[in-house]
Amino acid sequence: MPDTTTTRYLLGERDIPRAWHNLAADLGGLAPSVHPVTGRPVTADDLLAIMPPELARQETSREAEIEIPWQIRRAYAQWRPTPLFRARRLERALGTPARIYYKYEGCSPTGSHKANTAVAQAFYNQQAGIRRLVTDTGAGQWGSSLAYAGALFGLAVQVFMVRVSYQHKPHRRTFMEAYGARCVPSPSPETAAGRAVLAADPDCEGSLGIAISEAAELALSDPATSFASGSVLNHVLLHQSVIGKEAVAQLALADDHPDVLIGCVGGGSNLGGLIAPFLHPAAGPPPRIIAVEPTACPTLTRGRIAYDFADSAGLTPMLRMHTLGHTYMPPALHAGGLRYHGIAPLLSAAHERGLVEALSLPQTECLAAGLRFARTEGIVPAPESSHAIAAVVREALRCKEAGRAESILFGLSGHGHFDLTAYENHLADRLHDQPLDENALAASFARLPAAALVQD
């Protein structure tokens, strides 16, 4: 009988990476972020208003490797290294000669990859004497992870959760509160940014851009409060590189190397962390990399490359990235973590240079792929992760048609235990694909800032 079981490739606690890998060092020639007031390149000192010195240093660093403090590695040891699985049951169900592997981040205490950077950011803020962290969250994975990290390092945490997700995922809110965090639906009446949005649209469902504005406003108004970012920024992708470093070692145990590497993208931290070591020159020819996003929020496939704000109110530095415009309001997708108007500048640059492909998929195809994965591999994936799975299915069937036994690695960024409403609606045929609002997109492009980088 052929082996239909899932194979695990495991490392030991001593194999937790001792350094993060900085993708910025490999890409080189990156455009700087721009200060929203002066128009000049952002320096580490400029960032001290919202983050501690070490994170500001990491954000602007071009070092290839940055040491992981032992305190963070000790915290990582609760769930890292995470397993790499060979999805033999899925391979058999698809009838493909492809070898499918997935790096599973759902075994963290909060069920997603977000804990990798939450722990690091909480540690550095504690060391700097910060007492409170504020942040945004979409589907709630990031907010849950920061709440956990805040409890671990004795920091108060306030989370602005996108209103539509706050309503769809009440158990995420409870999860954050269980760790001691305060969770507020965004837009809220607690900030000037939130009040302005509600004055214009009292029924606004919210967006990550609005929630970032609210969190940044609080951080800028209180020196004892820092803003913690769950994606997009360089230091966040840096911390997530533990995923890729472990995957390299685990694939070596399997005596394999990926031909195709796939991940879902919202802000970009999940895919950015997975691919970082594979794009290092010493790693050899890079695999074909596919970034998968929703058709209703297609930042890489339909966005413009421009300097744009990371938030809706224009409080943050301007980043050179693919963007739908900071005022774009994505539809109420169940994959709330992918409802972001921009993308990490590092991933944007990699896409611009032909190192990363972009693919946008409708949510019904993605949730159907998530159910197929659950029924073969036993894990109900987060709706965000189901986008990667849908692309894996397409690639595996391509290999079947071409008779090619390629190796496919994808990032399973988290489980979907708090996202069952999405699957319930899909199973009841109440979930439909939402087309991109072309008029809203055009209006958002028209409001892109006319950013001109001022050089000394």
Residue pairs with C-beta under 8 A, 6 or more apart in sequence:
2 92
3 88
4 88
4 89
4 92
5 88
5 89
6 85
6 86
6 87
6 88
6 89
6 377
6 378
7 85
7 86
7 88
7 254
8 83
8 84
8 85
8 86
9 83
9 84
9 85
9 86
9 101
9 250
9 251
9 253
9 254
10 81
10 83
10 84
10 250
11 81
11 246
11 249
11 250
11 253
12 81
13 77
13 80
13 81
15 81
15 246
15 249
16 73
16 76
16 77
16 80
16 81
16 242
16 246
17 68
17 241
17 242
17 245
17 246
18 67
18 68
18 73
19 65
19 66
19 67
19 68
20 65
20 66
20 68
20 238
20 239
20 241
20 242
20 245
21 64
21 65
21 238
21 241
21 244
21 245
21 276
21 277
21 280
22 61
22 62
22 63
22 64
22 65
22 66
22 234
22 238
22 241
22 276
23 234
23 237
23 238
23 241
23 272
23 275
23 276
23 279
23 346
23 350
24 30
24 61
24 62
24 234
24 238
24 346
25 62
25 63
25 64
26 64
26 276
26 279
26 280
26 281
27 279
27 346
27 349
27 350
27 353
28 62
30 345
30 346
30 349
31 320
31 345
31 349
31 453
32 41
32 42
32 453
33 41
33 42
33 317
33 318
33 319
33 320
33 345
34 40
34 41
34 42
34 307
34 317
34 318
34 319
34 320
34 451
34 453
35 41
35 42
35 46
35 317
36 309
36 314
36 315
36 316
36 317
36 318
38 454
39 451
39 452
39 453
39 454
40 453
40 454
40 455
40 456
41 453
41 455
42 60
42 317
43 60
44 53
44 56
44 57
44 59
44 60
45 56
46 317
47 55
47 56
47 59
47 60
48 56
49 219
49 220
50 216
50 219
50 220
50 226
50 227
51 59
51 125
51 226
51 227
51 228
52 124
52 125
52 127
52 128
52 130
52 226
53 128
54 124
54 127
54 128
55 121
55 124
55 125
55 235
58 66
58 234
58 235
58 238
59 233
59 234
59 235
60 234
61 234
61 238
64 280
66 238
68 76
68 120
68 242
69 123
71 123
72 119
72 120
72 123
75 119
75 123
75 152
76 116
76 119
76 242
78 109
79 107
79 108
79 109
79 115
80 116
80 242
80 246
81 246
81 250
82 103
82 104
82 105
82 107
82 108
82 243
82 246
83 103
83 104
83 107
83 250
84 101
84 102
84 103
84 104
84 246
84 247
84 250
84 251
84 254
85 101
85 102
85 104
85 377
86 99
86 100
86 101
86 254
87 100
87 101
87 102
87 373
87 376
87 377
89 376
89 377
90 100
90 372
90 373
90 376
90 377
90 396
91 98
91 99
91 100
91 396
92 376
93 372
93 376
94 393
94 396
94 397
94 400
95 400
96 396
96 397
96 399
96 400
97 399
97 400
97 403
97 404
97 405
98 395
98 396
98 399
98 400
98 404
98 405
98 406
98 407
98 408
99 256
99 405
99 406
99 407
99 408
100 392
100 396
100 408
100 410
101 251
101 254
101 256
101 258
101 407
101 408
101 409
101 410
102 377
102 409
102 410
102 411
102 412
103 243
103 246
103 247
103 250
103 274
103 409
103 410
103 411
103 412
104 379
104 412
105 112
105 113
105 116
105 243
105 270
105 411
105 412
105 413
105 414
106 112
106 379
106 381
106 382
106 412
106 413
106 414
106 415
108 114
108 115
108 116
108 145
108 414
109 115
109 148
110 118
110 141
110 144
110 145
110 147
110 148
110 175
111 141
111 144
111 382
111 414
111 415
111 417
111 418
112 141
112 142
112 144
112 145
112 382
112 413
112 414
112 415
113 240
113 243
113 269
113 270
113 273
113 411
113 413
113 414
114 141
114 142
114 144
114 145
114 146
114 230
114 269
114 414
115 145
115 148
115 149
116 239
116 240
116 242
116 243
116 273
117 145
117 230
117 235
117 236
117 239
117 240
117 269
118 142
118 145
118 146
118 148
118 149
118 228
118 230
119 149
119 152
120 239
121 133
121 146
121 149
121 228
121 229
121 239
122 133
122 146
122 149
122 150
122 152
122 153
122 155
122 228
123 149
123 153
125 133
125 153
125 155
125 226
125 228
126 153
126 154
126 155
128 226
129 224
130 155
130 224
130 225
130 226
131 155
131 156
131 224
131 225
132 155
132 156
132 157
132 158
132 222
132 224
132 225
132 226
133 146
133 150
133 155
133 156
133 157
133 158
133 225
133 226
133 227
133 228
134 157
134 158
134 159
134 160
134 215
134 218
134 219
134 225
134 226
134 227
134 228
135 142
135 143
135 146
135 157
135 158
135 159
135 160
135 215
135 227
135 228
135 229
135 230
136 142
136 143
136 159
136 160
136 161
136 162
136 186
136 208
136 211
136 212
136 214
136 215
136 230
137 143
137 144
137 146
137 159
137 160
137 161
137 162
137 165
137 211
137 230
138 161
138 162
138 165
138 208
138 211
138 266
138 336
138 337
138 338
138 339
138 340
139 165
139 169
139 172
139 334
139 335
139 336
139 337
139 382
139 383
139 384
139 419
140 161
140 165
140 169
140 172
140 173
140 175
140 176
140 336
140 418
141 230
141 337
141 382
141 384
141 413
141 414
142 230
142 231
142 337
143 159
143 161
143 172
143 176
143 181
143 183
143 230
144 172
144 175
144 176
144 179
145 230
146 157
146 159
146 181
146 228
146 230
147 157
147 159
147 175
147 176
147 177
147 178
147 179
147 180
147 181
148 179
149 155
150 156
150 157
150 179
150 180
150 181
151 157
151 179
151 180
156 180
156 181
156 182
157 176
157 179
157 180
157 181
157 182
158 181
158 182
158 183
158 184
158 215
158 218
159 176
159 181
159 182
159 183
159 184
160 184
160 185
160 186
160 188
160 194
160 211
160 214
160 215
161 172
161 173
161 183
161 184
161 185
161 186
161 211
162 185
162 186
162 205
162 206
162 207
162 208
162 210
162 211
162 336
162 339
163 185
163 186
163 187
163 204
163 205
163 206
164 205
164 206
164 332
164 336
165 172
165 206
165 336
166 173
166 183
166 185
166 186
166 206
167 185
168 332
168 334
168 336
168 421
169 336
169 418
169 419
169 421
171 418
172 418
173 183
175 418
176 183
177 183
184 190
184 214
185 206
186 194
186 206
186 210
186 211
186 214
187 193
187 194
187 195
187 197
187 198
187 204
187 206
187 210
187 214
188 194
188 198
188 214
189 195
189 198
190 214
191 213
191 214
191 217
191 218
192 217
193 210
193 213
193 214
193 217
193 311
193 312
193 313
193 315
194 210
194 213
194 214
196 313
197 204
197 210
197 312
198 204
204 210
204 329
205 329
205 332
207 312
207 328
207 329
207 330
207 339
207 340
207 341
208 266
208 267
208 339
208 340
208 341
209 309
209 310
209 311
209 312
209 326
209 327
209 328
209 340
209 341
210 311
210 312
210 313
212 310
212 311
212 312
212 316
213 311
213 312
213 313
213 314
213 315
215 227
216 227
216 311
216 313
216 315
216 316
217 313
217 315
218 225
218 227
219 225
219 226
219 227
220 315
229 235
229 236
230 236
230 267
230 269
231 266
231 267
231 268
231 269
231 340
231 344
232 267
232 268
232 269
232 310
232 319
232 340
232 342
232 343
232 344
232 345
233 344
234 344
234 345
234 346
236 267
236 269
236 344
237 268
237 269
237 272
237 273
237 276
237 344
237 346
237 347
239 273
240 269
240 270
240 272
240 273
240 274
240 276
241 272
241 273
241 276
241 277
242 273
243 270
243 273
243 274
243 411
244 273
244 274
244 275
244 276
244 277
244 278
245 276
245 277
247 274
247 277
247 409
248 277
248 278
248 283
251 257
251 258
251 409
256 407
257 284
257 287
257 407
258 278
258 287
258 407
258 408
258 409
259 287
259 288
259 406
259 407
259 408
260 287
260 288
260 289
260 290
260 395
260 406
260 407
260 408
260 409
261 274
261 275
261 278
261 287
261 288
261 289
261 290
261 408
261 409
261 410
262 289
262 290
262 292
262 388
262 391
262 392
262 395
262 408
262 409
262 410
262 411
263 270
263 271
263 274
263 275
263 290
263 291
263 292
263 388
263 410
263 411
263 413
264 270
264 271
264 291
264 292
264 293
264 335
264 338
264 384
264 385
264 386
264 387
264 388
264 411
264 413
265 271
265 291
265 292
265 293
265 299
265 300
265 338
265 343
265 347
266 293
266 297
266 335
266 337
266 338
266 339
266 340
266 384
267 340
267 342
267 343
267 344
268 291
268 343
268 344
268 346
268 347
269 344
270 384
270 411
270 413
271 289
271 291
271 347
271 356
271 411
272 344
272 346
272 347
273 411
274 409
274 411
275 289
275 350
275 356
277 283
278 286
278 287
278 289
279 286
279 350
279 355
286 355
287 409
288 357
289 350
289 355
289 356
289 357
290 356
290 357
290 358
290 359
290 391
290 395
291 300
291 347
291 351
291 356
291 357
291 358
291 359
292 359
292 360
292 361
292 387
292 388
292 390
292 391
293 299
293 300
293 301
293 338
293 358
293 359
293 360
293 361
293 387
294 333
294 335
294 338
294 339
294 360
294 361
294 362
294 363
294 366
294 387
295 360
295 361
295 362
295 363
295 433
295 435
295 436
296 330
296 331
296 333
296 362
296 363
296 433
296 434
296 435
296 436
297 324
297 330
297 331
297 333
297 338
297 339
297 340
297 341
298 324
298 358
298 360
298 436
299 322
299 323
299 324
299 340
299 341
299 342
299 343
300 322
300 343
300 347
300 348
300 351
300 358
300 360
301 358
301 359
301 360
302 324
302 360
302 436
302 441
303 321
303 322
303 323
303 324
303 341
303 342
303 343
304 322
304 323
304 325
304 445
304 448
305 320
305 321
305 322
305 323
305 348
305 352
306 320
306 321
306 323
306 448
306 451
307 318
307 319
307 320
307 449
307 451
307 453
308 318
308 319
308 321
308 323
308 325
308 326
308 341
308 342
308 448
308 449
308 451
309 315
309 316
309 317
309 318
309 319
309 326
309 449
310 316
310 317
310 319
310 326
310 342
311 326
312 326
312 327
314 326
314 449
318 449
318 451
319 342
319 345
320 345
320 348
321 342
321 343
321 344
321 345
321 348
322 342
322 343
322 348
322 351
323 341
323 342
323 343
323 448
324 330
324 341
324 342
324 441
324 444
324 445
325 341
325 441
325 444
325 445
325 446
325 447
325 448
326 341
326 342
326 444
326 447
326 448
327 443
327 444
327 447
328 341
328 440
328 441
328 444
329 440
330 339
330 340
330 341
331 339
331 434
331 437
332 434
333 339
333 363
333 383
333 434
334 363
334 367
334 383
334 419
334 421
334 422
334 425
334 431
335 363
335 366
335 382
335 383
335 384
335 386
335 387
335 422
336 383
336 384
337 382
337 384
338 384
338 387
341 444
343 351
347 356
350 356
351 357
351 358
359 391
361 387
361 390
361 391
362 433
363 383
363 431
363 433
363 434
364 426
364 431
364 432
364 433
365 390
366 383
366 386
366 387
366 389
366 390
367 383
367 386
367 422
367 423
367 426
367 431
368 390
368 426
369 386
369 389
369 390
369 392
369 393
370 380
370 381
370 383
370 385
370 386
370 389
370 390
370 416
370 423
371 423
371 426
371 427
372 389
372 393
373 379
373 381
373 386
373 389
374 380
374 381
379 412
379 415
380 415
380 416
380 417
380 420
380 423
381 389
381 412
381 414
381 415
381 416
382 413
382 414
382 415
382 416
382 419
383 416
383 419
383 422
384 413
384 414
385 411
385 412
385 413
385 414
385 416
386 416
388 410
388 411
388 412
388 413
389 410
389 412
391 410
392 408
392 410
395 406
395 408
396 408
398 404
399 405
399 406
399 408
416 422
416 423
422 431
425 431
